[in-house]
């Protein structure tokens, strides 16, 4: 019978049809997934909620990462979202917690945001320290620095940072956003200074306005 032959032909072709359908669905899903990843990886998306736009974004606009003589701008995702695919997906999954707090209104006023600034900043700093400031190093690589062109203090500190295995965020907190109220930057500097003294680094190696001892000087 005609319907029997049609049914038999359909069964014979069904694996191919299923394979093509699965392949097409995979392409559609993958394209949609990547589209959503790209959409949520823009500065426009980051500041689409007023918590970010009215707080950290306004601070960032006054920094060298936003505007500088070379016109190179580091946007929100450049600093806060990994470039590598696996790490990027993990960061997006972690961001679901931020959506939860957005729904709750945890920082929907300036007062709430300021009250949590220390906690939020510490969370970001600890994450950057764990990744060895990975996103910073996308632009700032120690082995690419022309140390001779840096000021004496910067040159020496960067040399020591490599020897001490320091990561960028251990010194450069507040580089794009205001520091939390009560954060003692001087305490951080004093800690580094004590280690410099302990290792016997001469003062003039950082402070070029100080007297440099001659070859026959004993100090």
LINCOR-V638085 format. One line per field, one symbol per residue. phi: phi as a letter, one per 40 degrees, with the letter a starting at -180 (. if undefined). Layout:
# LINCOR-V638085
phi=???
This chain:
# LINCOR-V638085
phi=.ccccccccccccdccccccccccccccccccccccccccbbcdcdbcbcdcccbcccccccbcccaaccgcbccdcccbbcccdccccccccccccccdccccgcbcbdcccccbdccccccccccccccffdccccbbbdcbccdccccdccdcccccdcccfcbdccbbcgcbbccccgcccccccccccccccccgccdccbccccccccccccb
